[in-house]
Amino acid sequence: MTHLIEQRKSLTDYKVIYKIESIALVLLLGFELSYYLLIVQTGVTQHFNSDLIALFPLFLGGVAGTILSGQDWGKITNPIHKMLFALSLQLLLSLSYPNYNAFTLGILGLSVGIMAPLSVYIFKEKQRFELFLALAIAYTVGTYFFTTFADSRASMAVGFTIVALVSTIVLKDYKIQDDKVVESRSFIMYLPLMFWIFLDSNLFETLSRSQSLDIWSHQTFTIIVFHILGLLVAYFNKTKELNHHMIIATFFILSYALAYFNMPIALAIVYPFVISYYNVIVFSALTKEMSLNKLSCMMVFIAWIASGIGLALALSKILY
């Protein structure tokens, strides 16, 4: 009888720990993505007037950090410990936001770059619901605060990092399960994912600089609703990967067409939907990678090179 009671108590304790860890995972990825969206992608970029030369140390640091995340750091091999280091560095740098020089921009890129693969790697492939909630937080927070003045986001930079850091501390004893689905995905199979990110980056950077297509200032809640709707549809749509890509391609074509014909209200519906939809597909594919080293290499192309080319093309105004 006593043994049965102890078993039930252990099972209850396990369920409590599992729930706490699930919440911590959601908050960690949700607010780290919010940090990337509002601080790195838009905040720092706007502060430096999208000067690619001035921002190059950020890009270089990001690439270096992403590659470094997949390597062994001597006795530090646990991804959680690596994240504690990166987030501590990120918090320190956030205290001086947005006043960065070339060196501190590089270090900021390094910390964010380290976090990019690690914050995805700690998710098990079956934890799609937690992934859904994390993306919902990121897109809701990112959209709601998008119109705030870029130089006034210091409290966000610190606050988001603290939430992510505390969540990582909660996960200090978290065991990453080796139950990821091993897929023989070649580099070529990742090309569609990189292409969607390139299209998104290019259109986003173009729209964010357009007065007539400033959907975030006038259609904030519409954008949030359709971000969530895109997440829901992608989450429940159990179709083949090729069908997912066909859906994404269709909605991107429609988004670019609506931007070209200057239809902001329709764009505020279609564009957030496809952003959320394709990100569920991208993150779901990445969480299936068992090798952290391979994941970090793929993230260099997905998180930095594809988005960087999209930004450069948007600034060149070749398409618009």
C-alpha positions as CSV (number, residue, x, y, z in Angstrom):
1,M,0.0,0.0,0.0
2,T,2.8,2.4,0.9
3,H,4.6,1.5,-2.3
4,L,1.5,2.3,-4.3
5,I,1.1,5.7,-2.6
6,E,4.7,6.5,-3.3
7,Q,4.2,5.6,-7.0
8,R,1.2,7.9,-7.2
9,K,3.1,10.7,-5.5
10,S,6.0,10.3,-8.0
11,L,3.6,10.3,-10.9
12,T,1.9,13.5,-9.6
13,D,5.3,15.1,-9.1
14,Y,6.3,14.2,-12.6
15,K,3.2,15.7,-14.1
16,V,3.7,18.9,-12.1
17,I,7.4,19.2,-13.3
18,Y,6.3,18.4,-16.9
19,K,3.7,21.3,-16.8
20,I,6.2,23.7,-15.3
21,E,8.8,22.8,-17.9
22,S,6.2,23.1,-20.7
23,I,5.3,26.6,-19.5
24,A,9.0,27.6,-19.3
25,L,9.6,26.3,-22.8
26,V,6.8,28.4,-24.2
27,L,7.9,31.5,-22.4
28,L,11.5,31.0,-23.4
29,L,10.9,30.7,-27.1
30,G,8.0,33.1,-27.2
31,F,9.9,36.0,-25.6
32,E,13.2,35.3,-27.3
33,L,11.4,35.4,-30.6
34,S,9.8,38.7,-29.4
35,Y,13.3,40.0,-28.6
36,Y,14.5,39.1,-32.1
37,L,11.4,40.7,-33.8
38,L,11.3,44.0,-31.8
39,I,14.9,44.5,-30.7
40,V,17.1,42.9,-33.4
41,Q,15.1,42.8,-36.6
42,T,13.3,46.2,-36.2
43,G,14.7,48.1,-33.2
44,V,18.4,48.0,-33.9
45,T,17.9,48.1,-37.6
46,Q,15.8,51.2,-37.4
47,H,18.2,52.9,-35.0
48,F,21.0,52.5,-37.5
49,N,18.7,53.5,-40.4
50,S,19.1,50.1,-42.1
51,D,22.7,50.9,-42.9
52,L,24.0,47.5,-43.9
53,I,27.6,48.5,-43.4
54,A,26.9,49.6,-39.8
55,L,24.8,46.5,-39.2
56,F,27.4,44.1,-40.6
57,P,29.0,43.3,-37.2
58,L,25.5,42.2,-36.0
59,F,25.1,39.8,-38.9
60,L,28.7,38.5,-38.5
61,G,28.2,38.0,-34.8
62,G,24.9,36.2,-35.5
63,V,26.5,33.8,-37.9
64,A,29.4,33.1,-35.6
65,G,27.1,32.5,-32.6
66,T,24.8,30.2,-34.6
67,I,27.8,28.1,-35.7
68,L,29.3,28.2,-32.2
69,S,26.1,26.9,-30.6
70,G,26.5,23.6,-32.3
71,Q,30.0,23.0,-31.0
72,D,31.3,21.6,-27.7
73,W,32.5,24.3,-25.3
74,G,35.0,22.2,-23.4
75,K,33.1,21.1,-20.3
76,I,30.0,23.0,-21.3
77,T,28.0,20.7,-23.5
78,N,24.5,21.1,-22.1
79,P,22.4,23.3,-24.4
80,I,20.7,24.8,-21.3
81,H,24.0,25.9,-19.9
82,K,24.9,27.5,-23.2
83,M,21.6,29.4,-23.2
84,L,22.2,30.7,-19.7
85,F,25.5,32.1,-20.9
86,A,24.0,33.6,-24.1
87,L,21.0,35.2,-22.2
88,S,23.3,36.6,-19.5
89,L,25.3,38.3,-22.2
90,Q,22.1,39.4,-24.0
91,L,20.8,40.9,-20.7
92,L,24.0,42.8,-20.2
93,L,23.9,44.3,-23.7
94,S,20.2,45.1,-23.4
95,L,21.0,47.5,-20.6
96,S,22.7,49.8,-23.1
97,Y,20.1,49.5,-25.9
98,P,20.2,51.0,-28.5
99,N,23.6,52.7,-28.1
100,Y,25.8,50.1,-29.7
101,N,29.2,50.4,-31.5
102,A,30.6,47.9,-33.9
103,F,32.0,45.7,-31.1
104,T,28.9,45.6,-29.0
105,L,26.7,45.0,-32.1
106,G,28.9,42.0,-32.8
107,I,28.5,40.6,-29.3
108,L,24.8,41.2,-29.4
109,G,24.7,39.2,-32.7
110,L,26.8,36.5,-31.0
111,S,24.3,36.1,-28.1
112,V,21.2,36.1,-30.3
113,G,23.0,33.7,-32.8
114,I,23.8,31.2,-30.0
115,M,20.1,31.3,-28.9
116,A,18.7,30.7,-32.4
117,P,19.4,27.0,-32.8
118,L,19.4,26.2,-29.1
119,S,15.9,27.6,-28.4
120,V,14.6,25.3,-31.2
121,Y,16.7,22.3,-30.3
122,I,15.3,21.9,-26.8
123,F,11.8,21.3,-28.2
124,K,10.9,17.7,-28.9
125,E,9.1,17.1,-32.2
126,K,6.0,16.1,-30.4
127,Q,5.8,19.4,-28.5
128,R,3.9,21.1,-31.3
129,F,1.3,22.6,-28.9
130,E,4.0,24.4,-26.9
131,L,5.6,25.6,-30.2
132,F,2.2,26.9,-31.3
133,L,1.8,28.8,-28.0
134,A,5.3,30.3,-28.2
135,L,4.7,31.5,-31.8
136,A,1.4,33.0,-30.7
137,I,3.1,35.0,-27.9
138,A,5.8,36.2,-30.3
139,Y,3.5,37.4,-33.0
140,T,1.0,38.9,-30.6
141,V,3.7,40.8,-28.7
142,G,5.6,41.7,-31.8
143,T,2.6,43.1,-33.6
144,Y,1.2,45.0,-30.7
145,F,4.4,46.8,-29.9
146,F,5.6,47.1,-33.5
147,T,4.7,50.8,-33.8
148,T,6.5,51.9,-30.7
149,F,9.5,54.2,-31.3
150,A,12.5,52.0,-31.9
151,D,14.8,53.9,-29.5
152,S,12.3,53.6,-26.7
153,R,12.3,49.8,-26.5
154,A,15.0,49.4,-23.8
155,S,12.5,48.2,-21.2
156,M,11.3,45.6,-23.7
157,A,14.8,44.4,-24.4
158,V,15.5,44.0,-20.7
159,G,12.1,42.6,-19.8
160,F,12.0,40.0,-22.6
161,T,15.5,38.8,-21.8
162,I,14.6,38.5,-18.1
163,V,11.6,36.3,-18.9
164,A,13.7,34.1,-21.2
165,L,16.5,33.9,-18.7
166,V,14.3,33.0,-15.8
167,S,12.6,30.4,-17.9
168,T,16.0,28.9,-18.8
169,I,16.9,28.8,-15.1
170,V,13.7,26.8,-14.5
171,L,14.8,24.4,-17.2
172,K,18.3,23.9,-15.7
173,D,17.5,20.2,-15.0
174,Y,15.5,19.7,-18.2
175,K,16.5,16.6,-20.1
176,I,16.3,16.8,-23.8
177,Q,14.7,13.6,-25.0
178,D,16.3,11.7,-27.9
179,D,12.9,11.0,-29.4
180,K,13.3,13.4,-32.3
181,V,12.3,12.0,-35.7
182,V,15.5,11.4,-37.6
183,E,15.0,12.6,-41.2
184,S,17.6,12.3,-44.0
185,R,16.9,15.9,-45.1
186,S,19.6,17.1,-47.4
187,F,20.5,20.8,-47.9
188,I,18.3,20.9,-51.0
189,M,15.2,19.8,-48.9
190,Y,15.7,22.9,-46.8
191,L,15.8,25.3,-49.7
192,P,12.0,25.9,-49.7
193,L,12.1,26.9,-46.1
194,M,14.9,29.4,-46.9
195,F,13.0,30.7,-49.8
196,W,9.9,31.4,-47.7
197,I,12.1,33.3,-45.2
198,F,13.7,35.3,-48.0
199,L,10.2,36.2,-49.4
200,D,9.0,37.2,-45.9
201,S,12.1,39.3,-45.1
202,N,11.9,41.1,-48.4
203,L,8.2,41.9,-48.1
204,F,8.4,42.8,-44.4
205,E,11.3,45.2,-44.9
206,T,9.5,46.8,-47.9
207,L,6.2,47.2,-46.1
208,S,7.7,48.5,-42.9
209,R,9.2,51.4,-44.9
210,S,6.1,52.2,-46.9
211,Q,3.7,54.9,-45.7
212,S,0.8,53.8,-47.9
213,L,1.2,50.1,-46.8
214,D,1.8,50.7,-43.1
215,I,-0.6,47.9,-42.0
216,W,0.8,47.7,-38.5
217,S,-0.3,51.2,-37.5
218,H,-3.8,50.9,-38.7
219,Q,-4.7,47.2,-38.7
220,T,-3.0,46.0,-35.5
221,F,-5.7,43.7,-34.2
222,T,-6.6,42.4,-37.6
223,I,-3.0,41.3,-38.0
224,I,-2.9,39.6,-34.6
225,V,-6.1,37.7,-35.4
226,F,-4.8,36.4,-38.7
227,H,-1.5,35.5,-37.2
228,I,-3.3,33.3,-34.7
229,L,-5.5,31.9,-37.4
230,G,-2.5,31.0,-39.6
231,L,-1.0,29.2,-36.6
232,L,-4.2,27.3,-36.0
233,V,-4.6,26.2,-39.6
234,A,-1.0,25.1,-39.9
235,Y,-1.2,23.3,-36.5
236,F,-4.3,21.3,-37.4
237,N,-3.6,20.7,-41.1
238,K,-2.0,17.3,-41.2
239,T,-1.4,17.2,-45.0
240,K,1.8,16.3,-46.8
241,E,4.8,18.7,-46.8
242,L,4.4,19.3,-50.5
243,N,0.8,20.5,-49.9
244,H,2.0,22.8,-47.2
245,H,4.5,24.4,-49.6
246,M,1.8,24.8,-52.2
247,I,-0.4,26.6,-49.7
248,I,2.5,28.9,-48.6
249,A,3.5,29.7,-52.2
250,T,-0.1,30.6,-53.1
251,F,-0.5,33.0,-50.1
252,F,2.9,34.6,-50.7
253,I,2.0,35.2,-54.4
254,L,-1.3,36.8,-53.2
255,S,0.6,38.9,-50.5
256,Y,3.0,40.3,-53.1
257,A,0.1,41.0,-55.5
258,L,-1.8,42.9,-52.8
259,A,1.3,44.9,-51.9
260,Y,1.9,45.7,-55.6
261,F,-1.7,46.8,-56.1
262,N,-1.6,48.8,-52.8
263,M,-4.4,47.0,-50.9
264,P,-3.4,47.3,-47.3
265,I,-6.6,46.0,-45.6
266,A,-6.5,42.7,-47.6
267,L,-2.8,42.6,-47.1
268,A,-3.3,42.8,-43.3
269,I,-5.4,39.6,-43.6
270,V,-3.3,37.5,-46.0
271,Y,0.3,38.4,-45.1
272,P,0.1,37.6,-41.3
273,F,-1.7,34.4,-42.1
274,V,1.1,33.1,-44.4
275,I,3.8,34.3,-42.0
276,S,2.4,32.2,-39.2
277,Y,1.6,29.3,-41.4
278,Y,5.0,28.9,-42.9
279,N,6.8,29.4,-39.5
280,V,4.9,26.5,-38.1
281,I,6.2,24.4,-41.0
282,V,9.8,25.7,-40.6
283,F,9.9,25.2,-36.9
284,S,8.3,21.8,-37.1
285,A,11.0,20.7,-39.6
286,L,13.8,22.1,-37.5
287,T,12.7,20.4,-34.3
288,K,13.0,17.0,-36.0
289,E,16.8,17.4,-36.4
290,M,18.6,15.2,-33.9
291,S,22.0,16.7,-34.5
292,L,22.6,20.1,-32.9
293,N,25.6,20.7,-35.2
294,K,23.5,20.1,-38.3
295,L,20.7,22.3,-37.0
296,S,23.1,25.2,-36.3
297,C,24.5,25.0,-39.8
298,M,21.0,25.0,-41.3
299,M,20.1,28.0,-39.1
300,V,22.9,30.0,-40.5
301,F,21.2,29.9,-43.9
302,I,17.7,30.1,-42.6
303,A,18.0,32.7,-39.9
304,W,20.8,34.9,-41.3
305,I,21.6,34.5,-44.9
306,A,18.1,34.1,-46.3
307,S,16.7,37.0,-44.2
308,G,19.8,39.1,-44.9
309,I,19.4,38.8,-48.6
310,G,15.8,39.7,-48.3
311,L,16.7,42.8,-46.4
312,A,19.3,43.8,-48.9
313,L,17.0,43.3,-51.8
314,A,14.3,45.4,-50.1
315,L,16.7,48.3,-49.5
316,S,17.8,48.1,-53.1
317,K,14.1,48.7,-54.2
318,I,14.6,46.3,-57.1
319,L,11.1,44.8,-56.7
320,Y,9.3,47.9,-55.5
